[in-house]
């Protein structure tokens, strides 16, 4: 009897493993190649002659390429299992994971991701790690930071890692509410002990006491068409890029996720230190409404464009984001453009 039970267990495990292998092969067969990938909130990584894009999707979308022209869209998500803590921390969150970021630091790849529900700031930023992107095996490193409705006036989504000139890691994140947040991390890529978040950028000047390097207070900010909770501070998706002694803070202004009705756009400011202040070319502090417009919809190919990242890759500086395509009826597709620099050190797109 005992031998029969052992045999039955072995057969069951073999069946399960075989089914999992078949499912994995089926998913791999369903992957497809395209030169116009539909994507939302893309970030990029490079390892062993392969480019990776990670983006918003069920369990995080993944694409790979050897030339950044033709992309294999993998139907198998990065996160085959969504950690239970995410559901416990964020009521209503299921499997649609937003706005990842990925970086290689101290011999590991670190991937941060957003757990939230649309228009609310009960959110969490989670963390994964792996030794090799090609392995597809990620370790759950728990939660980096959470925001709570009624407790925090900021939203824990849209993370971006930045390593400063002293090899110190930081996390910048945020969406609406009080705008873009920054905090120092420890060596495990979690918020450092005793660290307090600070606001480094807003869409408008919301501070009556701000008198220096500030835009005038807008007495009638536009109504938020997407959320009654978030308010009019329509700024999100920060990304910090280092170049020639400056940290450049890219942010997305206004509204995404409405197809052809989106009016997303990207603005930028810069600072000599990662902590700011980040000023635009007119000296206006991004905490009080500053920022140079960097890209927006041209109304020919794209209605709007935003949620960006920037990299020094292939011996050039490269900007990526998603754009709401007119030809594709408002679907969001990948945009890649080279960055050049003005004589006074400001980025422009070629």
C-alpha positions in Angstrom: 0.0 0.0 0.0 2.8 2.4 0.9 4.6 1.7 -2.3 1.4 2.3 -4.3 0.9 5.7 -2.6 4.5 6.7 -3.3 4.0 5.6 -7.0 0.8 7.6 -7.2 2.5 10.8 -5.8 5.3 10.4 -8.3 2.9 10.0 -11.1 0.9 13.1 -10.0 4.1 15.2 -9.7 5.2 14.0 -13.2 1.8 14.9 -14.6 1.9 18.4 -13.0 5.5 19.0 -14.2 4.6 17.8 -17.7 1.6 20.1 -17.8 3.7 23.0 -16.7 6.3 22.3 -19.3 3.6 22.0 -22.0 2.0 25.3 -20.9 5.4 27.0 -21.0 6.1 25.6 -24.5 2.6 26.7 -25.6 3.2 30.2 -24.3 6.6 30.3 -26.0 5.1 29.2 -29.3 2.5 32.0 -29.0 5.2 34.7 -28.6 5.5 36.8 -31.7 7.9 39.3 -33.4 6.9 42.8 -34.4 8.7 46.0 -35.4 5.8 48.1 -33.8 5.3 46.7 -30.4 2.3 47.9 -28.4 3.6 48.8 -24.9 2.8 50.9 -21.9 5.4 52.4 -19.5 8.5 50.8 -21.1 12.0 50.5 -19.5 15.0 48.9 -21.1 18.0 46.7 -20.1 20.9 45.1 -22.0 22.6 41.8 -21.2 24.6 39.4 -23.4 23.8 41.0 -26.7 20.1 41.1 -26.0 17.9 44.1 -25.3 15.0 43.7 -22.8 11.9 45.8 -22.4 9.8 45.4 -19.3 6.4 47.2 -19.2 3.0 47.4 -17.7 1.0 44.2 -18.2 -0.4 41.1 -16.5 2.5 40.0 -14.3 4.7 42.5 -16.2 5.1 42.4 -20.0 8.5 41.4 -21.4 10.0 41.8 -24.9 13.5 41.0 -26.2 15.5 42.0 -29.3 19.0 41.8 -30.7 18.8 44.9 -32.8 16.1 47.2 -31.1 14.1 47.0 -34.3 12.4 43.7 -34.3 11.0 42.7 -30.9 9.9 39.3 -29.6 6.8 39.9 -27.4 6.8 37.1 -24.8 3.3 36.0 -23.7 4.8 34.4 -20.5 4.9 37.2 -17.9 7.8 38.1 -15.7 5.8 37.3 -12.6 4.3 33.8 -12.9 3.1 34.1 -9.3 2.0 37.4 -7.8 3.1 37.6 -4.2 0.3 37.4 -1.6 1.6 40.4 0.2 0.7 42.6 -2.7 -3.0 41.7 -2.4 -2.9 42.1 1.4 -1.3 45.6 1.0 -3.3 46.9 -1.8 -7.1 46.2 -1.7 -8.4 45.5 -5.2 -5.0 44.8 -6.8 -5.0 41.6 -8.8 -2.5 40.8 -11.5 -2.2 43.9 -13.7 1.3 45.2 -12.7 2.2 48.7 -13.6 5.3 50.7 -14.5 8.3 48.6 -13.7 11.9 49.8 -13.6 15.1 47.7 -13.9 18.7 48.3 -13.0 21.9 46.3 -12.6 23.8 47.1 -9.4 26.4 45.2 -7.4 26.2 42.1 -9.5 22.4 41.8 -9.5 19.5 42.9 -11.6 16.8 44.7 -9.5 13.3 45.2 -10.8 10.8 47.4 -9.0 7.1 47.3 -9.9 3.8 49.1 -9.0 0.7 47.6 -7.4 -2.3 49.9 -7.4 -5.8 50.6 -8.5 -6.7 53.4 -10.9 -7.2 56.8 -9.4 -6.4 55.9 -5.7 -3.2 56.1 -3.7 -3.4 53.0 -1.6 -0.4 51.5 -3.5 2.8 49.6 -3.1 6.1 49.3 -4.9 7.5 45.8 -4.9 11.0 44.4 -5.6 12.4 41.5 -7.5 16.0 40.4 -8.1 17.9 38.0 -10.3 21.4 37.2 -11.3 20.7 36.9 -15.0 17.9 38.4 -17.1 18.1 35.5 -19.4 17.2 33.0 -16.7 13.7 34.4 -16.3 13.9 33.4 -12.6 13.1 36.3 -10.2 13.3 36.3 -6.4 10.6 38.2 -4.4 12.4 40.8 -2.3 9.2 42.1 -0.7 8.0 45.7 -0.6 10.1 48.8 -1.0 7.5 51.4 0.0 3.7 51.7 0.4 1.3 54.6 0.4 -2.0 54.7 2.3 -5.2 56.6 1.6 -5.7 59.1 4.4 -2.2 58.7 5.6 0.1 59.8 2.8 -0.3 62.6 0.3 1.6 60.8 -2.4 1.2 57.7 -4.4 3.7 54.7 -4.4 3.7 53.9 -8.1 6.0 54.6 -11.1 9.4 53.7 -9.5 12.8 54.6 -10.9 16.2 53.6 -9.5 19.1 56.0 -9.7 22.7 55.5 -8.5 24.5 58.7 -7.6 28.2 59.5 -8.0 29.0 58.0 -4.6 27.4 54.6 -5.6 24.4 55.4 -3.4 21.1 54.0 -4.6 18.0 56.2 -4.6 14.4 55.6 -5.6 12.2 58.3 -7.2 8.5 57.7 -7.7 5.1 59.2 -7.7 1.9 60.1 -9.4 -0.5 63.0 -8.7 -1.3 64.0 -5.1 1.8 65.9 -3.9 3.8 64.9 -6.9 7.2 63.2 -7.4 8.9 61.7 -4.3 12.6 60.8 -3.6 14.2 58.6 -0.9 17.6 57.1 -0.2 17.8 53.3 -0.3 20.0 50.9 1.6 22.1 48.1 0.1 19.1 45.8 -0.1 17.3 48.4 -2.3 14.8 49.2 0.4 14.1 52.6 1.9 17.1 53.4 4.2 16.4 53.4 8.0 15.2 56.8 9.2 14.8 58.2 5.6 11.9 60.5 5.0 10.5 61.0 1.5 10.7 64.5 -0.1 8.8 66.1 -2.9 11.0 67.1 -5.9 8.5 68.0 -8.6 4.9 69.1 -9.1 2.8 69.9 -12.2 1.7 73.3 -10.7 2.9 75.6 -8.0 0.7 74.5 -5.1 2.6 76.3 -2.3 1.6 79.9 -1.4 4.9 80.3 0.6 7.1 79.5 -2.4 8.4 82.9 -3.5 11.8 82.0 -5.2 12.2 80.0 -8.4 8.4 79.4 -8.6 5.6 79.9 -11.0 2.7 81.9 -9.9 -0.1 80.0 -8.0 -2.7 78.8 -10.5 -6.0 79.8 -8.9 -8.0 77.6 -11.2 -6.1 74.4 -11.9 -7.9 72.1 -14.4 -10.2 69.5 -13.1 -8.8 65.9 -13.1 -11.0 64.0 -15.6 -9.7 60.6 -14.4 -10.0 60.7 -10.6 -11.8 62.6 -7.9 -9.2 61.6 -5.4 -5.9 62.5 -7.0 -6.6 66.2 -7.6 -5.1 68.4 -10.3 -1.4 67.8 -9.8 -1.1 65.9 -13.0 2.5 64.7 -12.8 4.0 61.2 -12.7 6.4 58.7 -14.1 9.8 60.2 -13.0 13.1 59.1 -14.6 16.5 60.5 -13.6 19.3 60.3 -16.1 22.9 61.4 -15.4 24.8 63.4 -18.0 27.9 65.6 -17.9 27.7 66.5 -14.2 23.9 66.9 -14.0 21.0 64.7 -13.0 18.2 65.2 -15.4 14.7 64.6 -14.1 12.1 63.6 -16.7 8.5 63.6 -15.7 5.2 63.0 -17.5 2.6 65.8 -17.3 -1.2 65.6 -17.8 -3.2 62.5 -18.6 -2.4 59.0 -20.0 -4.5 55.9 -20.6 -7.3 57.5 -22.6 -6.3 56.4 -26.1 -6.7 59.1 -28.6 -8.0 61.5 -25.9 -4.7 61.3 -23.9 -2.7 64.5 -23.7 0.4 63.0 -22.0 3.7 64.9 -22.5 7.2 64.8 -21.0 9.0 67.7 -19.2 12.6 67.9 -17.9 14.7 69.8 -15.4 18.2 69.3 -13.9 20.2 69.5 -10.8 23.8 69.1 -9.7 22.8 66.7 -7.0 20.3 63.8 -7.0 18.4 65.5 -4.2 17.7 68.6 -6.2 16.4 71.2 -6.5 15.6 70.5 -10.1 15.4 73.7 -12.2 14.3 74.2 -15.8 16.3 76.4 -18.2 14.6 79.5 -16.9 15.6 78.7 -13.3 12.1 77.6 -12.2 12.1 74.9 -9.5 10.2 71.8 -10.6 8.7 71.6 -7.0 6.8 74.8 -8.0 5.7 74.1 -11.5 9.0 74.3 -13.4 10.0 72.1 -16.3 11.0 72.3 -20.0 8.6 70.6 -22.4 10.6 67.8 -24.0 8.1 65.7 -26.1 4.4 65.8 -26.7 2.0 64.5 -29.4 2.7 65.9 -32.8 -0.9 65.2 -34.0 0.6 63.5 -37.1 2.0 60.2 -35.8 1.0 60.5 -32.1 -1.8 62.2 -30.2 0.4 62.1 -27.0 3.6 60.6 -25.6 4.9 59.9 -22.1 6.1 57.7 -19.3 9.7 57.7 -20.5 13.2 56.3 -19.8 16.6 57.3 -21.0 19.9 55.4 -21.4 23.4 55.6 -22.7 23.4 52.6 -24.9 25.0 51.7 -28.3 27.4 54.6 -27.8 24.6 57.1 -27.8 22.0 58.5 -25.5 18.6 57.0 -26.2 15.1 58.1 -25.1 12.1 55.7 -25.0 8.5 56.1 -24.1 5.0 55.1 -25.2 3.0 57.1 -27.7 -0.7 57.1 -28.5 -0.6 56.2 -32.2 -3.0 57.9 -34.6 -2.5 55.2 -37.2 -3.3 52.6 -34.5 -6.4 54.4 -33.3 -4.9 55.5 -30.0 -3.1 52.3 -29.1 0.2 52.9 -27.2 3.3 51.8 -29.1 7.0 52.0 -28.4 8.9 55.2 -29.3 12.7 55.2 -29.5 14.6 58.4 -30.3 18.3 59.5 -30.0 19.1 62.3 -27.6 21.4 65.1 -28.5 22.5 68.0 -26.3 22.5 71.8 -26.7 25.6 73.8 -26.1 24.3 74.8 -22.7 23.6 71.2 -21.7 19.9 70.6 -22.3 18.6 67.4 -24.0 16.7 67.5 -27.3 15.4 64.8 -29.5 16.9 64.1 -32.9 
